Amino acid sequence: MILHVVLNDDQEVVRLNHEALETLELKEHIPLHLFNSYQELLGNINWIPCEFLLARVDNFHISSWLSRILIERLEEKSAVVFQILTENKGSWDDAFYILLARNFGFKINALPFEMLARSLPQPILAKHKNHSRQIEALVLGQAGFLQQQNDDSYHTELRNEYQFLANKYNLKAIDSYLWKFMRLRPKNFPTLRLAQFAALVVKSNHLFSKIIEIREPDQLKHLFTNLPVNQFWETHYRFERSSPQNNVQLGDESINNLLLNTVSIFLFSYGKYTGKQAYINRAISLLEGIPGETNSVTRRFSEIGLKAGKADQSQALLQLKKHYCDNKKCLNCGIGIKLLERKP
């Protein structure tokens, strides 16, 4: 049996044999105020449907809904982790290494960083973890920045080291043109990021194994501080050009970005995979201690009354905008449902 459900039964619908379908008309079963409220939500052209109605919903209800969709966002991102985990035959360390490298690219250089990590397996780096110059050579060489000769002694030393190691491990560097420098501040140049990444490998090889042992979220930040970056980069952003003295350590914003987009996601994913709630709780606690992102979406939410103080809130707001507001899924949104429940 087929039941035809419509708001207004204003046109007969029949089968191929001209037999009329059983029809349920909803018009008489929906309170008028609910219908009008729904039309009000969906019938506007505001930034989000409830832009001028949010004040009607209490903060506790909004906070509860954001907490719920934060979990939804983390579960969505976990799918990416599980895919990379499968590609790496269940190795959490290798999967973490790849996603960490991708996030070291900070969007604009995410792809070449991931390509670098996939072309330079972590076990090779582990064999040279006690030789910082060899790690630097492997990372910068595999990134394609040691292909050309250079008069600088540091570059020459790295190039010679890389050529030996590349032959030993049958490595083929990725193309250097993949790296983007345009519209980046010098501190975000990929050459400096690669030097920092190499220093992180030297400091903490098999980093994920250390992360799951740390119980206090505040201590996770220390894994990314005081990196043994080569002194060459204190006066260079690129090999061929010197610069004024600069700080080669990762800044707070960069570290928070890595904690948010890599560490918290892996802790949550590991908790889901192992069935251990403690890791899920650590992931959420970590986000609760990181400042929220500042971008066009979070700024606009702040303007209309939803300010994201911490990363757990900003992540939830990004999920809300992308999956609910943009698609006008007010009937699936806790805030939208609350607005529809209100009687005139």
N, C-alpha and C positions, 0 to 999 in steps of 0.2 A: 504494500500500500504506500502511496506517495501522498504526503501532506504538504500543501502549498501554503506557506506562512507569509503574510503581507501586512503592511500597516493599513493600507486602504484597499479594499477589494473593489477596484474600479474597472477591472477588465477580466473577463473570463479566460482561463487557461485550460486548454483541452489536450488530451492525448492525440496520437496519430489517428486513432479510430474515432475521434471527435467526442470521446467521453470526457465530461468535465472532471477536473481534479477536485479532491476534497480540499477545502480552503479554510484557513484560520485567519480571521481578521483581528489584528492587535489593537486597533484604534480604540475600541471600547474597554480594553484591559489595561491601558497605560494611563496613569493619572496625568491630567493636563499639565500640571506644574512640572512633572518630570520631562515630558515631551518638550515643553517650552525651554526648560533649562538646557536640555541637550541641544536644541536648535541654537540657543544662545552661545554655547561652547563652540559648536562646529561652524556656525554661520558667520564668523568674523575673520578678519585678515590680520590679526595681531601677530606678534612674534611667536607666541604660543597661545593656544585657545583660551587658557584661563589667566592670561596676563593681568587683566584688571579685576579678576575675581579671587586671586590668591588670599587676599586679606580676610576672606570669609572662612578660611580653614585655619584651625588652631595649629600652633607651632608643634605641639606634641604629635599630632596626627601626621604632619608633614615629615617630621623627624623619623617617625616610625616607618613611613613609606620609603624614605631615602635609605634607611638601614636595610630594608628588604631588597631594594633594587641594587644596592651595593653588592650584595651576595650574587645577584643575578649577573652583574657585570664581571665579577671575579670568576664565576662559573663559565661565562662566555670566553674569557681570556684563557681559562684553563684548557679549553679545547685545543688552542694553539700549542700549549705546552705538551699536551698528550700526543699531539701529532709529531712534534719534534722528538719527543721521547721514543715513540715507535720507530722513527727514522734512525735513531741511535741505539736501537736494540735494548731499550730499557735503561740506558745509562743516564741517571739524573745529572751527574757531573758534566757529561758531554752536552746534554740538552741545555743545561744552565749556561754553559760556556758560549753556546751559539746565540741564545737569546740575549745574554749580557753583551756580547759583541754587537748585535743588532742595535741595542739601545745605547751603546756607546756612540753610535752614529747620530743620535738625536734627530731622527726623522730624515734630515736632508742627506745624510751619509749612512743611513741604516742599511741599505742594500749592499754597498761595497763592503761594509763591516761584516755583514753576515756571510757574504761570499768569501771574505778572508778567513773567517772562522771555519767555514766548511772545507776550505782548501788547505787549512793548516790544523790537522787533528790535534786535540789536546794531549794525547799520549806522546807526541813528538816533543811538545813543549815541556812535558813532565821530565823527559830525559835530560833536559838542559836547565832545569829550574835553579841550579846552583851556579849558573854562569849567565849573569845578567846581560853581558854583551851579546851572547849568542841568542838570547831571547829577543833582544832588540833587533838583531839582524834578521831573525826569522819573521818577526811581525812586520817590520818596515820593508823588508825585502819581498815578502809574499804579497804585500800591499802594492808592489810595483814601483816603489820609490828608490830602488837601488839598481835600476837597470842601466842608467846612464853614468858615465864617469864624472867625478867631481873632484876639484882640487882640495877640498876640505879633508883633513886627515881622518876625522871621525867618520865621515861618509865613506871614505876609501876603506877603512877598517871594517865597517859594517858590510860593505859590498863584497869584500874578499871572503868574509865569514859566511855571508849568505850564499855565495856561489858554491862554496864547499858543502854547506849543509843541504842546499837544493839538489846537488848531485847525489849526495848520500841518501836522501829520502825521496828522490824523484819528484821534486816539487816544481810546480809551474805557477809563477806569479800571476795575479790578476792584473788587468790593464789599469794603469795609473790614471787614465782619463776618466775613469768612473767616479773618481773622488771630486767632490764639489767644494770650491773655495769661494765662489762668488756669493755676495750678500751675507757672508759670515764674518763675525768679528774675529780678529786674529786668534784669540783664546779658544775659539771653536774650530780652528783649522784642523783638518783631518790628520795632518802630520803630528801636531801636538797631541791630539786625542790618541793616536796610535802609540806615541811614546808613553803616554799615561797608561794605556791598556797593557803595553809590554811590562811596565813597572808593576801593575796590579798582578800580572801573571807571576812575576818574580816574587812578589810579597806573599801572594796567597794562591798557589796552584791548587787545583781541585777545590775551588772556593765554596761550592754548594755544600760539601761535606762539613765545612766549618760553620756555615750559616745554620744548618739544622741543629747544630749543637748549642747555639747561643740562645738562651732563654729570654734575656732582656732585650727588647727592641732597640733601646738606646745604644746598646753596644754594637749593633750591626753597622752603624755609621762609621765606626772606627776602622772597619775593614777597608774603607775607601779613602782613608786619610793617611798622610805622611808616606806617600808612595815614593819609592826610590827612583825617581825620574832622572835620567842622565842630565848632568849639568849643562850639556850642550844646548838644551832647550830653554835654559834660563836667558839666553841671548839670541834665540832663533824661534821663529814660527814655521819656517821652511828651511830646507837644507841650503839653498842657494842665496839666502838673504838673512843678514843679521838684523837684530832688533834691540830696542832698549831692554834693560833688565825687566823680566816679568816673572810672575808667580806661576810655577809649573804644576801646582797641586790642583786637584779638582775642587771647584767652588761648591758652596753649600747647595746652590740650586741644582748643579749637575749631580751631586751625590743624592739629593732628594729625588731627583728624576729616576736614577738607577734603583733606588730603594722602592719607589712607587711602581715602576713599570717592569722590574725584573724580580727583585727579592720578594716583595709581597705576593706577587703572582705565583712564584714557585713555592713559597710556603703554603699558600692556600691549596695549590694543586697537589702538593705532596700530602697534605692533610686529607684531601678528598681521595687520593689514590690509596693511601694506607688506612683510611678510616679512622685517623687520629685527630680528634677535635682540637687538641692542643696546638697543632700547627696552624689550623684555621684561625684560632683565637690569636695566635702570634701575628698572623698576616693582618688581621683587622686592627690589632693594637698598634702595629707599625704604621698603618695608614692614619690612625687617629693621632699619631705624634708628628706627622709630616705636614708642613704648611700646604694648604690647597693650591692647585694650579691657578695661574692667572691667564686666561685666554678670552676670546670674544664671547664664548658661551657663558663662562662663569661671571664675567663682568656684567653681561646683560641680566643674568639671574639676580645678581647683587642689586642692580638698579630697580628691579621690580620686587625686591624684598626677600630674596633667598640668597643669603651670603654664605659662601663656603669658607669656613675658617680653617678646616683641616682637609687632608687629601681624601679621607673617606667620604666627606660631603661633596667635594668637587667631582670625584669619580661618579658618585651617585647622580649628580646633576647632569653630567655628560651622558650617562645612560638614559636618564629621563628625557632629555632633549632628543636624542637620536632615535630611541625606540618607541617613545610614546608621543611626545609633543609633535615631532615632525610628521608622524603618521596619523596624527589626530586619533590616537587610541585612548580616548578619554574614558571609555567604558572598561578598559583594562587597567586604568591608572587609579591608584588609591586616592589621589587628590581629586581627580575627575569624579569618581564615585561619590566622594564626600560632598562635592558641590551639587551633584544631582540629588542627593538625599535631602538637601535643605528645602524646606517648604517656604513658599513666599510669605 
